[in-house]
Amino acid sequence: ALALRNSKPTRTMEQPQFEEQVVTAEQLSSRPDIFECLAQRLHQEHGLADSSITNTEHDAEEGLPVLILDAHQDFQVTYSSVAFALATGWQKDAVLGKQGIDFLRLRPDASHDALNHQAWQELLNSQQSLSQHVAGTPCPDPATVLFLGTLASGVAFWSVMDIVPITPKSDCQCHYLALIFLPLDAPVPPAIFDDRAADNAVATALLEILRGDLVRARRELAEELRMEVARRLEENPASDVPQDMGVLNQAADEVRKEIMHIHEDAKEGDHYVPKLGWESVEAFEARPHELERITAEIHELQAAWQVSTDDAARFASQQMSYCVVDSKGVDCPLVFVSTGFKEFTGYDRCWALGRNCRFMQPNTQKINMRINRPELQRIDEFCQHGRGGHTLSLLLNERADGRHFWNLMYMKHALAEGSESGSQHGQYIFVMMTSITSQKDALDMLILQELGGAGSGAEAMQKLRDALREREEHWLPSEAAPLRIIGEVSTAWIRDVGQSLDIFWEQGHFVPRIGTVSALNFSGMWPLTVDAYSSYLEDLLGAPADGRNSWRANRDPNLICTVADPLGMDCPLAFLSRGFQESTGYNAGFCLGRNSRYLQISTPSLNEVLNGEEITRMQEFCSVRGRGASSSEALIALLLNQHRSGERFWSLCHQTHVVVGQAPYIL
C-alpha cells in the first residue's frame, strides 16, 4: 500500500485562500480567542460560571463535554474535550478529524432518521448559516436540541446538545461550531429499538413532548436569568453575571426529570405504554354527540345479542366491556372506556385513558409474541388502514393482577360525525370485549404446548383464528353474537386439533368440548323443561318434598339428570343437575358441551364387553334427530360407569326425547 501510494503522480491544485488560516487540532488549544468567544456566548445565553469555561480551555475533567468543528474543513472535529470522553466514552484519538458527528448516530440508521431528524436539521441549519456568514455581521444564533445518540460502548443515551456558532473577531475568516453535550442520566425507552422504529409514532411523539419541555424550560430559565441580572445590576451596577445559574444545565435537568416520570409511569411488564394521547381524549370528550352515537350502536348490538331475559343474565355474567380508540391519535390511544372496563381488565379508567391498549397483552414478551404476533399485525392493519367495516379478533390478554384471559373482540370503525364514508380523518374504533370461558382450558393448553418445546400450540391457535376470519366473512353482527360465532368455529377446530390436547381426554376417552353452542342455546331453559315435563318427572321419580320449585331452581340432590342436544355435534350435554354433579364428581364447568362418555370405564376392553351393546342402543336412540319424538318414547339402559375419582358404579339410565323451546333434546 505504501509503495502504491508513493508511486502515484503528484498533482498541483489551487489551494483555498484560507488554507493558511486553518487551525489544526494541536493549534486550537493555543487560540484563547476561540474560548473567549465561546465563554462570552455561554455567559450571555446560559449564565455559566467562568470556571466551566476555564476548565474547558485547559481541558480539565471538570470542563464542559464539548466538540469544536471547523467550518472551513467541512466541519471536521478539531477539538474534543476530556469531559466529552468521560461522558460518552469517545476518546480523542477516535474523534479528532472525523467528518461531523455521524459517529454519534443512533443505530440502526432507520431509528436515527426517524427520531433525530429535527436535531440533525438544526445542526445542518447552523452549519449552513455559519458557512454563509459574512464578516462584520452578527454571529448566527445558537440552538438547543434534544437527541438520542450512541455511546462508544454502543449503548443509546439521551443528551441535550447546545449548538453554538463561534466567529472570533481576531480572525474573521475562521468560523467554528461548538457542540456542548449534556448527557442525561435517564433510561432510553425500549420503543426506540422496535423493528419498526422508522415508523414508530410512540418514540417520535415522546421526543416531541420532551423537546417541547426543553424549549419551554430553556425559555423560562433564560428569562429568569435576565431578570436576575437586571435586578443585580440595578442594585449594584458593577455586579457581574450571577455565577450560580446555569440555564442549560437546569433545562437539561428538567427534561431528565420528565423522562424519568414518563418512563416510570409507562412500564407495564415488557410493554412501554406512555400516556401520549391526552389531546385525543380531550378532543373526544369535547364531542359528546360522538359518544352518544357510538353508545347507541353498541346498545343496539347488545340488544340483538340478548334474545331473552335469560340470555341477558348470561351476557352480564360474560363480563362484556367496551372502549373507544382514536385510530388517528398518537399510538392509537384509548379515548373512552365503559364502566365495566376495570372489572374486565383490572385497570383504572384514569390510568388507561390516553394509552395504547397493549398494556392488556401478556407482560412477558416471549409469550405475547409466540401466541399473539400474527393477530396483533392483523389488528394493526385494521386500525390503520381499515376503511369502515368490522372484524373479530381473539387475543391472549392479561389483567392488571397478572391473571390471563382470552379476549374475543368485536371491532368496528365509526366515522366521526360529518366525515364522509371511507374517510380516514377523525375516525374512531369501538371495541366490544368478551372473555372466552367455554374453551379457555383448551386454549390454555396451547400456551403450555407452545412454550414447552412442542412448538405446535401457535400453529393450532392460528388454525382457530383462520377459521374465525373465514366465518366472519359471512357474518352479520345483528344476527348472531360473537360468542355464538366462536362456539361454532371452535367446534370444528377442536375436532381437528383436539386429539393432541390432553384437556380433551378423560378416563381414556376422547371427549372434546365441541358443544358449547348447545349449552348456550339451552341456558335458562331448565325451568321451562320442568314445567313442561313435571308429570313425567313425578311419575318417574315421585313428587319432590318441597314441590317443583326445588327442581326448577336445581336444588334437589335426588334429581340426577342431564339434558343432551341430539342435533349438536357429538350429542353434547346442555344441562346437568346438582344431583348429577354430586353423584359423579364432575361439575358443570367440565361437562357442558361434552358428550357424556367420560362416565364410561377407563378400561377399553372391559367397557366393550360390559357396556358395548347398551352404548350402541343409546347411540341409536340419540341419533333420532329432530323428529319431535314424544316423552313416551324412552330407553332404559344399565351401564357400568366410573366416578371421577376412579371408583366404579352401576347406573340405571332412563332416556326420553323432549321438546323445549321448539328444539329437540334428550332428558
N, C-alpha and C positions, 0 to 999 in steps of 0.2 A: 504493500500500500504506500509506503514511504517512497519507494522507487518510482511508482506511477505518479505520485504527486510531484516529485522533483522533475519528472520528465515532461510535465505539461508546459507548453509555451506560455510565457507571461504576456499579459496584455496591459496596456496603459489605459486608464479610464479617467475621465474628468471627475475629480472629486468634488463633493458638495462644498460650498463656500464656508459652511460652518464646521467643517471637519476638524479644524484645529481647536475649536472651542468645545468639543465633546468632552464630557467629564467621565472618566473611567471609574470603575468600582473602587480602585485603590485611591483615586484622587478625590472622590466625593467627600470623604471624611475631613479633608483639608479645606473644604469650602464652607466656612462658617456662615456665609451669607445665605446659603440654602436653608440651613437650620434656623437662621434668624428670621427668614421669610416664613418658614413653617411655624415657628414659635409665635410670630405676630398673628398669623391667621388662626391658630388654635386659641390664643388669648382672646381674640375677637369673637370667635364663634362659640368656644366651649368654656372659657374661663379656667383652663388647665393651669396648674402651678408651673412656675419656671423650672422646678426640679425635674418635672417629667420631660421637658424639652432638653434640659442639660444632660440628664441620664441617657436620653436617646442619642444626642450628639456624641457622647462619649461611649456609646454602645455598651451601656451597663444593663445588667439584668433587670433593673428597676425601671428601665425606659419603656417606651411605647412599642408594641408589636407593629412595626412599620416596614413597608416596602417602598422604595422610590424608583419610579420608572422614568426613563429618559425619552422625551417626546421625539428627539432627533435621532434616536436609534430604534425607531419603530417600537418604542415603549418596552425596551428591554429592561429587566430588573438590574439596576446598577447599585442598589444598596439594600441590604437585608439586615435587620437588627437582631441582636442576640435574643431580645424579648420575643420576637416573632418566632425564632427557632424553638424557644421554650414553650410557646403557646401552641404551636402547630406541629412540631416535630420536623419541620422542613429546615434542614441545615443550610448554611450559607453556600457551601460548595454545590449543593443541589439546586439552588435557586438563582444565583447570580448568572446573568447572561441569558436567562430564559425569556422567551417572547411573551410578554404579558403575564397573566396569572392563570393560564389554562391548566397548570398543574394542580390547581385547587378545584377544578371542575368536579361536580358530583358524578359518580358512576352509578348506573350506566348513563350514557350521553342523553338518552331519551328523558330520563328523570331531570337532568340538569336543564335541558332546553325547556321543559315544561314548567319547572319550578323556579328557576333563576333567570328567566327571561327579562324580567323587569330590572333586576340588579345589574345584569350584564349590559342591558341597554343604557342604563345610567352611566356605566363605566365607558361605553363606546361614545356616548354623547360628550363626556368630559374629555376623552382623548381627542375627539374631533374639534371641540372648542379650543383646546389647547394648541392643536396643530395649526389652527387658523388664527391664533391670537396675534394681534398687531401690537408692536411695541408702543408704549405710551397709553394704551387703553387699559381699563380696569381688568384685573385678573378674573377669569371665569369663576362663577360661584361654586362653592363646594357642594357635595351631595352626600347624604347618609342613606345607606341601603341595608336591608337585612337579606342575608343569603345563606344557603346551605353549601358548605364546602367539604373537602376531603382532607383529613389529616395525613401526614406522611405514612401513618400506620394503615391507611385505607379506611378508617372509621369516619363516618359523616359527622359533621359538627355544625352547630349554629354559630353565626358570627354577625355582629354589626360591623359594617365597613364604612369608614368615612373617606370620601374621595376628595382630596384637597389639591387643586392646581397650584403650582408654585412658579412664579416668574421673578427671579432675583433681579433687583434693579441694577446690580453691577454688571449684569450680563444679559441684555435684553433679548438675545437670540437663543438662550438656553432655557428651555421650559421643562418642567418636571411634574410628575403626578405622584403625590404621596398618598399611599393607601394605608390607613390606620385600622388595624383589626382589633376587635374586642370579642374574642370567643366567649360564648355564653355557656355556663355550666348548667345545661338543661338537656333533657333527653330528646332525641330525634324521633318523631312519630314513625311507627313501622309502615304506615301507608306510603311513605316516601319510596320504599323499596318494593312496592307492588309491581307485579309483572306487567301491569297496565299503567304504569306511572305516568306515561306521556299523556294519558287521557284522564288521569286521576284527579277528579274535582275536589276530593277531600283535602289532599295536601295543598293544592293550589288555593283553595278557599281559606285554609288555615293560615297560609303565608300572607294572604291579603289582609286578614284580620290583624296579624302581628305587625305587618308593615304599617298598617293604619295606626296601631298603638305606638309604634316607633316614631312616626311623623308627629303624632299628637304630643307624645311625651317630650320630644325634642323641641317642638314649638313652645310648649308651656314652660319647660325648664329654661329655654333661652330667654323667654320673656321675663321669667323670674330673675335671671342673671342681669338682664339690662336694668330692671327696676332696682336691684340691689346695688349695681354700680352707680346708678343715678343717685340713690339715697346716700351712698358713702361719699360721693363727690360733692353732694350738697352739704354734707356735714363737714367734710374736710377736702377742699379742692386738691390737696396734694396726695390724697389717697390713691392707691393703685387698685387694679382689678382684684377682687377678692380671690384668694388662693384656695379657698375651701370649697369651691363649687366647680365640679366637672360635669358640664351638661351632657356630654356624650356618654360618660360613664353612668350617670344617673338614668339617662334614657335607656341605655342598654339593660340596666338592672330592672327597669320597669317591664321591658319586653321579656326578660328572663323569668320574672315572676308570673307573667301571663302565660308563658309556655308551660311552666310548672303546673299552674292551675288547670289549664286545658288538658294537659297530659294526665294528671291525677284523676280528673273527672271523666276522661274519655276511655279509660281502660276497662274493658269488661271481658275477663278471660283473655283469650288470644286476639280479641277484636279491638279495633280502635274506632270508637264512635263518638267523636267530638260533637258538641251541640252547635252545629253550623247553620241551622235552619230557622232561627228565630224570626227573621224577616218573613219567611214563608208562613210561619204560624200566625204572625200578626196580620199578614195580608188576608189569610183565610178567615180569621176571626172578625175582620172588618167587613166580611161579606156573609152575614147571617143567612141570607136567602140561599146561598150556595149549600150550606149545611142542611137547610130545610129540604132542599130538592133531593140531595143525596140520601138523607134520612128517610124521606118518604119512599124512595125507591127500595131502600133496604127493608123497610117495614112491609112493603108490598110483596117482596120476595119471601120474607119470613111468613107472611100470611098464606102464601101459596104453598109453602112447605109444611105448614102446620094444618093438616086437613081435618083435625078434630081436636077436641079439648084434651084427650089423652095424648095425642101427638104433641100438643103444645107443652104438656108437662114433660114429655120425654125430651123435647127440644131444649127446654130450660135446663134439664139435667146434663145436656151435652156441652154446657158452658160455651155457648156461642158468643163471640165478641166481634167487634168490627172497628176499623180505623180508616183514616183517610191519609193518603200520601200525595205530596206535591212532586209530580214526576219531573218538573222543570226546575225545582229548587236545588240548591247545593246539596249533593249527596242524597237526593230523594228523601227529604225529611218527613217524619210524621207530623201532620198539622192538626189532627184530631184523633182522639181515642174514646171509645164508648165507656160507659160507667162500669161495664164488666171486664174491662181490659186488665185491671190489676188482679182480679180474681183469676183471670185466664192465664196471665203471664207472671204475676208476682211483682211487676214493675209499676211504680207510681206514675201517674199521669204527668206530673210536673217534671219528672226525670226523663220520661220517654219523648215528650214533645220536642221537636226541633232536631231529633236524631234519626239516622237511618235505622230501620228495624232489624239490622243484622245482629243487634245485641241479643236477639232471641235465638240465634243459631248456637249450636253446641260450642261451649267455651274452648274446647280442645280442638285446635285447628285440624289435627290429623283426622279426627272423627268427622268433622264437618266436611272436609274436602273429599274423603272417601265415600261418604254417604250422600252428600248434597250437591257436589260440584255441578253435575250436568243440569240439575233443576235450577240452581242459582243462576246459571248462564241463561237459561230459558226465561226466567223471571226478569232478569236484567234486560233482555231483548224486548220482552213485552212492555216493560215500563218505559224504555227509552224510545222504542220505535213502533209500538203498537198503536194503530190508528183506530181507536174505538174497539168494540168487541169485548169479549170476556175470556177468561181461562181458569182452569182448575189446576191446582198445584199441591203436591204432597211433600212436606219437608219435615225432617227431624229437627225439632226445636227444643229449647231448654228454658225452664222457668228461672226466676231470679234465685231461688233456693237450690238450684242445681238439678232438680228433677227433670228428666226429659219427657217429651210427649210428641206424638205425631200430629202435625197440624195440616188439616185439609183446608186450603184457602181458595175461596172464590174471589177472583179479582176482576174488576171492570173499570174501564176508562169512563170518566164522567166529565165531559167538556164543561169548562167554565161558562157561566151564563153570558150569552152574547157571542160565543165562539161558533164558528162555522163547523159543520160536520167534517171530520178529518183534520181539523186544525191541531197543531201541536202546541199552541200557545195557551197558557193558563189552564193546562189540563191536570185534572186530579184523578186519582185512582182510589176507589174504595175497596177495602179488603174485608171479607167476612171469613172468620176463622172458626173452625170446629175441631175439637180434639177427637182423634180416632181412638176408640176403645175396643171395638169388636175384634180387630186384627192386631192389636198392639203387641201381644205376645209373639206372634209370627214375625212381625216387623222387627221387634227387638232381637229375635233370634238371628236375623240377617246381620245386625250390627256385630254380634259376637262371632258370627261365621266369617265376616269380612275382616275383622281386626284380629281374629285368632289365627290367621295364616292360611285359611282355606281359599280366601280370595274370590269367592263366588257370591258373597252377600250383595255387593254393589250391583253385580250383573243381574241377580234376581230382582233387586229393587228397581232397576231400570226397566225390566220387563213389565212390572206393575205400572210404572209411570207411562210407559209407551201405550199400554192398554187403556189407561185413563185418558190420554190425549186422543186416542182413536175413538173412544166412546164420546168424548167431548164434542167431536165434530158433528155429531148427530143429536146433540142435547140442547133442549130449550130450558133455561133455568126456571121458567114459570111452571113447567110440567113435572119436574122431579127435583128433590133436594139433593145436594152434593153427597150426603150420607148414603142415600139410596144408590147413587151412581157408583160410589166407591165400593158399596156392598156387591153390586152386580159385577163389577170389574174384578174384584178380589176373588170372587168365586172361581172363575176360570183360571185365574193366576195361581191360586193355591193348588188346584188340581195339577197344574203344570209343574210347579217347583216344589210342592209340599212334601214329596216323598223324601227329600233330602233334609227336611227340617224335623228335629226331634219333637218339637212342640205339637206336631200333628199326629203323634203316635201315643197310644195309651194302652197299657196291658197287652202290647204286641199287636194292636190293631191300628190300622190307618184310619183316623177319624178327623179329617181336616175340617176346619170351621169355615164351611162354604155356604152356610145357610143363614147368614146374619140378616139378609133381607127378609126372610120369613119371620125371624124373631121381631124385626122392626114392624112388619105388617101386622103381627098379632098383638103387638104391645097395647095394653089397655083393654083387650077384648076378653079377658078371662071372666070378669063379672057377667058379660053378656052370654058367655058359654054356660055358666052356672044357671042363669035364668032360663035359658032355652032348654037345658037338659037336666034340670033338677030332678024331675020324676025318674029319669033313667038312673041318675046317681043314687037316689034314695032307694030304688028297687035293688040296686046292686050292693050298696054299702050300708043302707039304713040311714035314717034321718040323723043329722048331727045333733048333739046335745043342746047346743046354743043356737040352733036354727041355721038357715042357709048363709047368714051373714059371715059366719066363720069360713065358709067355703069361698064366698065372694071375695073376702079380704085375704084369702090364702093363709089362714091362721091355724087350721085344723091339722095336727101332726098325723092323724089317722088317714088323711086323704093322701094316698100315694099314687100320683098320676102325672102324666105328661101329655102335651099336645104336640103332634108332629104335622108337618106340611108335606103331603104326598106329591104336591106339584113342585116343591122346591128340589134343588139338586141334592141328591143323596138323602132325601127324606129327612130333613133336619128337624130337631126339636125347636118348637117356637115358644113353649112354656113348660115349666115344671113346678110342681107344688113343693111346699115346705116339707111335707112328709117324705117326698121322694128324695130330697136333698139329705135329710137326716138318716134315711134308711140305706142310702148308697154311698154316702161320703163325698158325693160330687155336688158342687154348688152351681148356681145359675151362670156365673161368670165363665165356667168351663163348658157347661153343657149346651147352652143356647147356640143354635147354628150348627150343631154337630149331629150326626147320626148316633143312635144310642147303642151301637155295637161295642162301645168301650166297656159295657157291662158284661160282655161275654168273657169266658175264662181265658186266661193268657196262654194256655197250652193248646196249640192249634189242632193237634191230632185228637186230643180228648174233646175239644169243643166240637169237632166234626162228628165224632161218634155219638156224643150225648145230645148235642143241640142241632145237628145238621138238618134233620127233617123239619124240625119246628121253625128253624130260621127260614127255610125255603117257603113254608106255608105263610109265614109272616110277610116275607118279601112279596109274594104273590098277592096277598091281601092289600098291602100298601100300594101296589102298582096299579090298582083300580083307581085311576085318577079322574077327577073332575066329573064323575057321572052323577054326582048328587046322591050318593048312596045314603040310605037312612040308618038310624041307630039300631034298627032291627037286625041289620047285617053285622054280625060280630064274630070274633075269633078268640078262642081261648087257647093259650099255649103254656107249656110248662118248660122252663129253662133253668139250667144251672148257671147262675151269674156270679160275679165277683165284685166284692166291695172294693173301694179304692185302696183300702188298707191291705188288700190281698186275700182277705177271708172270703170263702165261697158260700153261697146260699142258694136255696131253691126259690124260684119266683114264679108265681101263677099270674100270667098276664092276660088281661081281658081287653081286647081292642075293638073299637067300633068307629064307623065313619060318622062324622058330624059336619054340619054346615054352619059357619059363623060369619056374619057379615058377607053373605053370598059367596064365601070361599070354602072349599072343602078342606077338612082337617081330619086327623085321626086322634081320638081320645083314648 
